[in-house]
Amino acid sequence: MISLSKSRPGDEIHKYSQPLLRVVKTMKISARNQIPGTVKMIKKGPVSTEVVISVGGGYEMVSSITTHSAESLKLKEGSKVYAIVKASEVMIGID
């Protein structure tokens, strides 16, 4: 759920250097697979960024997101995050 309210200085979403609105979030998401973890490593590229997430038990998950998204989320090593997995298709392969 996203609630919108009038903007206050410093809380704006900017487009063309103009504040548009302030977003107050109380996010719920439909994906059931929400795995808590910690950012272990970030490989930043000009367009996409690879984020390695340590999810416990010696396991890791890797996500490729846009560099803009990584910057917007202010990701850094040690950040607490959720790996959110929404699988609408399962493929099968054989050797």
C-alpha positions as CSV (number, residue, x, y, z in Angstrom):
1,M,0.0,0.0,0.0
2,I,1.3,3.4,-0.9
3,S,0.0,6.6,0.7
4,L,0.5,9.9,-1.0
5,S,0.7,13.2,0.8
6,K,1.9,16.8,0.0
7,S,5.7,17.0,-0.1
8,R,8.0,18.4,2.5
9,P,11.5,19.7,1.7
10,G,13.8,16.7,1.4
11,D,11.1,14.1,0.9
12,E,10.4,14.7,-2.7
13,I,10.5,12.5,-5.8
14,H,12.3,14.7,-8.4
15,K,11.5,14.8,-12.1
16,Y,13.1,17.6,-14.1
17,S,14.3,19.1,-10.8
18,Q,10.7,19.7,-9.7
19,P,9.3,18.0,-6.5
20,L,6.2,16.0,-7.4
21,L,5.0,14.3,-4.3
22,R,6.0,12.6,-1.1
23,V,5.6,8.9,-0.8
24,V,4.8,7.3,2.6
25,K,5.2,3.6,2.2
26,T,3.8,0.7,4.2
27,M,4.7,-1.9,1.6
28,K,3.2,-5.3,1.4
29,I,4.0,-7.5,-1.6
30,S,2.3,-10.5,-3.2
31,A,5.4,-12.6,-3.6
32,R,5.5,-15.2,-0.8
33,N,9.2,-16.0,-1.1
34,Q,10.7,-13.1,0.8
35,I,14.1,-14.2,2.1
36,P,15.9,-12.0,4.5
37,G,19.7,-11.5,4.0
38,T,22.7,-9.3,4.0
39,V,24.5,-7.8,1.0
40,K,27.8,-9.6,0.8
41,M,29.1,-8.1,-2.5
42,I,28.1,-5.6,-5.1
43,K,29.5,-5.5,-8.7
44,K,28.4,-2.2,-10.1
45,G,28.3,-1.7,-13.9
46,P,27.2,1.2,-16.1
47,V,23.7,-0.3,-16.6
48,S,23.3,-3.3,-14.3
49,T,24.5,-4.2,-10.9
50,E,25.0,-7.7,-9.5
51,V,24.1,-8.0,-5.8
52,V,25.3,-11.1,-3.9
53,I,23.1,-11.7,-0.8
54,S,24.1,-14.0,2.1
55,V,20.9,-15.7,3.2
56,G,22.3,-17.8,6.0
57,G,23.5,-21.4,6.4
58,G,26.4,-20.7,3.9
59,Y,23.9,-20.0,1.1
60,E,23.9,-17.0,-1.2
61,M,21.5,-15.6,-3.8
62,V,22.5,-13.3,-6.6
63,S,20.3,-10.7,-8.2
64,S,21.0,-8.5,-11.2
65,I,19.2,-5.1,-10.9
66,T,19.6,-1.8,-12.7
67,T,22.4,0.4,-11.4
68,H,19.9,3.1,-10.9
69,S,17.8,0.9,-8.7
70,A,20.9,-0.1,-6.7
71,E,21.8,3.5,-6.2
72,S,18.2,4.4,-5.2
73,L,18.2,1.7,-2.6
74,K,21.5,2.9,-1.3
75,L,22.8,-0.6,-1.3
76,K,26.2,-1.3,0.3
77,E,28.0,-4.3,1.7
78,G,26.3,-5.2,5.0
79,S,22.9,-3.7,4.1
80,K,20.0,-5.8,5.4
81,V,17.8,-6.7,2.4
82,Y,15.1,-9.1,1.3
83,A,15.6,-11.4,-1.8
84,I,12.0,-11.4,-3.2
85,V,11.4,-14.3,-5.6
86,K,8.3,-14.4,-7.8
87,A,8.4,-17.5,-10.0
88,S,5.6,-17.6,-12.5
89,E,7.4,-20.2,-14.7
90,V,9.6,-23.2,-13.9
91,M,11.8,-24.6,-16.7
92,I,13.3,-28.0,-16.8
93,G,16.5,-29.0,-18.5
94,I,18.5,-32.2,-19.0
95,D,22.1,-33.1,-20.0
